[in-house]
């Protein structure tokens, strides 16, 4: 009974993020963190030539952004990652250093990470320049049959949904603050600050407390209405929400073979076809493509102004089969899975495609 209640709550939370999944198994799983979730970025060529430094970083218990800032401080040059991983994941990923310090160290040790110099590139790789990610997951099945879960996972079609980490880390509702601020709906915005979501942790209001404390210190009770979260965080969260809503409509009508903008065979080791579409942007809104029409419709339904989106945006997988996948039941309710996915797809999305994930453990 408790598992059924958790599944119902998780379903309602997913809808907060604009996700409406196709039918799934009534199986509830938990990913064991941190040792049970390991991800490694793959396929970025580094050469022994002049130019940008390429480091491979192993991190644990620290977000990627903090690692990049620390490397930048140590080397005296801007450093940036190709992909972002939260503090809960053990990740092996690339960090690029923009200039060439004299005698760069072969190894850097920092809080929660180690970085190894693996080469240089003449041109700066852009964010997302790696091609795929390898995941190793240790999963506990809290309700349901682990063998049935493995069978479903091997044939999963993985949608390119954004997960809760894109909407804020511990309280993933940044886009709701933005929606109520832009519409504007001050009553609903204030109610959101006070609302406690199901399955939240012991300190659900840490983010809101900081905003309200700032309002108290400035003697301005209306500050939360005038100063929503930082613009880049809001923009990314809104962009992700609109993408999820549009992709949900495409999946509901089985329309992904029609609305994709581009095919790629470079995002898997075996050159498997991946269907791509452009993230919501002002440039996309002026396009006549079918995908653009769906995105415009979502924005119109939400009552959002188009200027909140970035001018241009890159492609992202709409839906794809895993490049490689295996799943092995290791005990009565535990299993291990190895998944290779095109960049931009989450391992948690592969699991959510067939079951429900207790996301507080993510």
C-alpha positions in Angstrom: 0.0 0.0 0.0 2.8 2.4 0.9 4.5 1.7 -2.5 1.3 2.5 -4.3 1.0 5.8 -2.4 4.7 6.6 -3.3 4.0 5.9 -7.0 1.0 8.2 -7.0 3.0 11.0 -5.4 5.9 10.5 -7.9 3.5 10.6 -10.8 2.1 14.0 -9.5 5.6 15.4 -9.0 6.6 14.4 -12.6 3.7 16.4 -13.9 5.0 19.4 -12.0 8.1 19.2 -14.3 5.9 18.9 -17.5 6.4 15.2 -17.9 3.6 12.9 -18.9 5.1 9.5 -19.3 3.6 6.7 -21.4 2.3 3.7 -19.4 4.9 2.1 -17.2 5.2 -0.9 -14.9 4.0 -0.5 -11.3 7.6 -1.0 -10.1 9.3 1.3 -7.6 13.1 1.4 -7.6 15.8 3.3 -5.7 19.2 4.0 -7.1 21.8 3.5 -4.4 24.0 6.6 -4.1 26.8 7.4 -4.3 28.6 4.1 -5.0 25.6 2.8 -6.9 25.6 5.6 -9.5 28.8 6.0 -11.6 28.9 7.9 -14.9 31.8 8.5 -17.3 31.8 10.9 -20.3 33.3 9.3 -23.4 34.8 10.2 -26.7 36.6 13.5 -26.8 39.8 13.3 -28.7 42.8 15.0 -27.0 46.1 15.5 -28.9 49.6 16.5 -27.9 49.5 19.9 -29.5 49.3 23.5 -28.4 46.0 24.9 -27.3 43.4 24.1 -24.7 44.2 21.7 -21.8 42.0 18.6 -21.5 41.7 17.1 -18.0 39.8 14.0 -16.9 38.3 14.5 -13.5 37.0 11.9 -11.0 34.6 13.6 -8.6 32.5 12.4 -5.6 30.4 14.4 -3.2 30.9 17.7 -5.1 29.1 19.3 -8.1 31.0 19.7 -11.3 30.7 23.5 -11.3 32.6 23.7 -8.0 35.4 21.4 -9.4 35.8 23.7 -12.5 36.0 26.8 -10.3 38.7 25.2 -8.1 40.8 24.2 -11.1 40.4 27.6 -12.6 41.6 29.2 -9.4 44.6 26.8 -9.1 45.8 27.3 -12.7 44.9 30.9 -13.1 42.8 30.3 -16.3 39.1 29.7 -17.0 38.1 26.1 -16.7 34.7 24.7 -17.8 33.1 21.2 -18.0 31.5 19.6 -21.0 28.6 18.4 -18.9 27.2 19.0 -15.4 26.8 16.3 -12.8 25.3 16.9 -9.4 27.1 16.2 -6.1 25.5 12.8 -5.6 27.0 11.2 -8.7 30.5 9.6 -8.9 31.5 11.0 -12.2 34.5 10.8 -14.6 34.2 13.8 -16.9 36.2 16.3 -19.0 37.3 19.7 -17.8 38.7 22.1 -20.4 41.2 24.9 -19.4 41.0 27.7 -21.9 44.6 29.0 -21.9 48.0 27.2 -21.6 49.6 27.9 -18.2 53.4 27.3 -18.2 54.1 23.8 -17.0 50.5 22.7 -16.3 50.4 19.9 -13.6 49.8 16.4 -14.8 47.6 15.8 -11.7 45.5 18.0 -9.5 44.1 17.0 -6.1 41.2 19.0 -4.7 38.3 18.5 -2.3 36.2 15.7 -3.6 38.1 15.3 -6.9 41.3 14.3 -8.7 42.1 15.6 -12.2 44.6 14.1 -14.7 45.9 15.9 -17.8 45.2 13.8 -20.8 46.1 16.1 -23.7 45.4 19.3 -25.6 43.2 20.6 -28.3 43.9 23.3 -30.8 40.2 24.4 -30.7 38.0 24.9 -27.7 35.5 22.0 -27.3 31.9 23.4 -26.6 29.6 22.2 -23.9 28.3 18.8 -24.8 31.2 18.0 -27.2 31.6 14.5 -25.7 29.4 12.0 -27.5 28.1 9.6 -25.0 28.0 8.6 -21.3 28.6 5.2 -19.7 26.6 4.5 -16.5 26.9 1.7 -13.9 23.9 1.6 -11.6 23.2 -0.4 -8.5 19.4 -0.5 -8.0 17.2 -1.7 -5.2 13.6 -2.7 -6.3 11.4 -1.5 -3.5 8.2 -2.8 -5.0 7.8 -5.2 -7.9 9.7 -8.0 -9.7 13.4 -7.2 -10.5 13.4 -9.8 -13.3 10.4 -8.1 -14.9 12.2 -4.7 -14.5 15.3 -6.0 -16.3 13.3 -7.4 -19.2 11.6 -4.1 -19.7 14.8 -2.1 -19.4 16.5 -4.0 -22.1 13.9 -3.0 -24.6 13.4 0.6 -23.3 13.0 3.5 -25.7 14.5 6.5 -23.7 12.9 9.9 -24.1 15.1 13.0 -23.7 13.2 14.4 -20.7 14.9 16.7 -18.3 14.8 15.4 -14.7 14.4 17.1 -11.3 18.1 18.2 -11.2 17.4 20.6 -14.1 14.7 22.4 -12.0 16.7 22.9 -8.9 18.5 20.3 -6.8 16.8 19.7 -3.5 13.5 21.5 -4.2 13.1 21.2 -8.0 10.5 23.9 -8.6 12.5 26.8 -9.9 10.3 27.1 -13.1 7.1 27.4 -11.0 8.5 30.6 -9.3 9.3 31.9 -12.8 5.9 31.0 -14.2 4.0 32.7 -11.4 6.3 35.7 -11.5 5.9 36.2 -15.3 2.2 35.7 -15.5 2.0 37.5 -12.9 0.2 35.6 -10.1 1.5 36.9 -6.8 -0.9 34.9 -4.7 0.1 31.6 -6.2 3.8 32.6 -6.0 3.6 33.2 -2.3 1.6 30.0 -1.8 4.4 28.1 -3.6 7.0 29.5 -1.2 4.9 28.0 1.7 4.1 24.7 0.1 5.8 21.5 1.2 6.0 18.9 -1.6 5.4 15.2 -0.9 8.6 13.2 -0.3 10.7 16.3 0.4 13.6 16.0 2.7 14.1 17.2 6.3 14.9 20.8 5.2 12.5 21.5 2.4 12.5 25.3 2.7 16.3 26.1 2.7 16.1 27.9 -0.6 12.9 29.9 0.3 14.3 30.7 3.7 17.3 32.5 2.0 15.0 34.6 -0.2 12.7 35.5 2.8 15.7 36.3 5.0 17.0 38.7 2.3 13.5 40.3 2.2 13.6 40.8 6.0 17.1 42.2 6.0 16.1 44.8 3.3 12.8 45.5 5.0 11.0 44.7 1.8 8.3 42.1 2.2 7.5 42.2 -1.6 11.1 41.3 -2.6 10.3 37.7 -3.4 7.8 39.0 -6.0 10.3 41.3 -7.6 13.4 39.1 -7.5 12.8 35.5 -8.6 15.8 33.1 -8.8 18.8 34.2 -10.9 18.1 34.7 -14.6 20.2 31.9 -15.9 18.7 29.3 -13.5 15.2 30.5 -14.4 15.9 30.5 -18.1 17.3 26.9 -18.0 14.4 25.7 -15.9 11.7 27.3 -18.1 13.5 26.0 -21.2 13.5 22.5 -19.7 9.9 22.7 -18.7 8.7 23.8 -22.1 10.9 21.0 -23.7 9.3 18.4 -21.4 5.7 19.6 -22.1 6.4 19.5 -25.9 8.1 16.1 -25.8 5.2 14.7 -23.7 2.8 15.7 -26.5 5.0 14.1 -29.1 5.2 10.8 -27.2 1.5 10.8 -26.5 0.8 10.9 -30.3 3.8 8.6 -31.2 5.0 11.5 -33.3 8.7 11.5 -32.8 9.5 9.9 -36.3 7.8 13.0 -37.8 8.9 16.0 -35.7 12.6 15.4 -35.3 14.9 18.0 -37.0 18.0 15.9 -37.5 19.4 12.3 -37.3 22.8 11.6 -35.8 24.7 8.3 -35.9 27.8 9.8 -34.0 26.3 9.7 -30.5 26.8 5.9 -29.9 29.8 3.7 -30.2 27.9 1.5 -32.8 26.6 4.6 -34.8 23.0 3.9 -33.8 20.5 6.4 -35.1 19.4 9.2 -32.6 16.6 11.6 -33.4 17.3 15.2 -32.4 15.4 18.4 -32.0 16.3 21.9 -31.0 15.8 23.2 -27.5 13.2 26.0 -27.1 14.7 29.3 -28.2 13.6 32.5 -29.9 15.1 31.3 -33.2 13.0 28.1 -33.0 9.8 30.0 -32.4 10.2 31.7 -35.8 10.7 28.4 -37.6 8.0 26.6 -39.6 9.1 23.1 -38.6 6.5 20.8 -37.0 8.6 20.7 -33.7 8.5 24.5 -33.6 4.8 24.5 -34.0 4.4 22.2 -31.0 6.8 24.3 -28.9 4.8 27.5 -29.8 1.6 25.8 -28.8 3.0 24.9 -25.3 4.2 28.5 -24.8 0.8 29.8 -25.8 -1.0 27.5 -23.4 1.3 28.4 -20.5 0.9 32.2 -21.3 4.6 32.7 -21.4 6.4 35.5 -23.3 8.9 34.3 -25.8 11.6 36.7 -24.7 12.4 34.6 -21.6 14.0 32.0 -23.9 17.6 32.3 -25.2 18.2 33.6 -28.7 19.6 30.2 -30.0 19.9 26.8 -28.5 21.6 23.5 -29.4 20.1 20.1 -30.5 19.0 17.5 -27.9 17.9 13.9 -28.4 14.1 13.6 -28.6 14.1 9.8 -28.1 16.7 7.0 -28.6 17.4 3.4 -27.9 20.3 2.9 -25.5 23.6 2.5 -27.3 24.3 -0.5 -25.1 22.5 -2.0 -22.1 22.7 -4.9 -19.8 20.8 -5.7 -16.6 21.6 -8.5 -14.0 19.7 -9.4 -10.9 22.2 -9.8 -8.1 20.0 -10.7 -5.2 16.3 -11.0 -4.3 15.6 -7.2 -4.7 18.8 -5.8 -6.1 20.3 -5.6 -9.6 23.2 -4.0 -11.5 22.8 -2.3 -14.9 25.3 -1.0 -17.4 23.9 1.6 -19.8 25.6 3.6 -22.6 23.5 6.6 -23.7 23.9 9.5 -26.2 24.9 12.7 -24.4 21.9 14.6 -23.2 20.0 11.5 -22.1 19.7 10.6 -18.4 20.1 7.0 -17.1 17.3 7.9 -14.7 15.1 8.6 -17.8 15.9 5.1 -19.1 14.7 3.7 -15.7 11.7 6.1 -15.6 10.6 4.9 -19.0 9.7 1.5 -17.6 9.2 2.1 -13.8 9.0 4.7 -11.1 12.1 6.1 -9.4 12.2 7.3 -5.8 13.8 10.5 -6.9 14.8 11.7 -3.4 17.7 9.2 -3.6 18.9 10.7 -6.9 
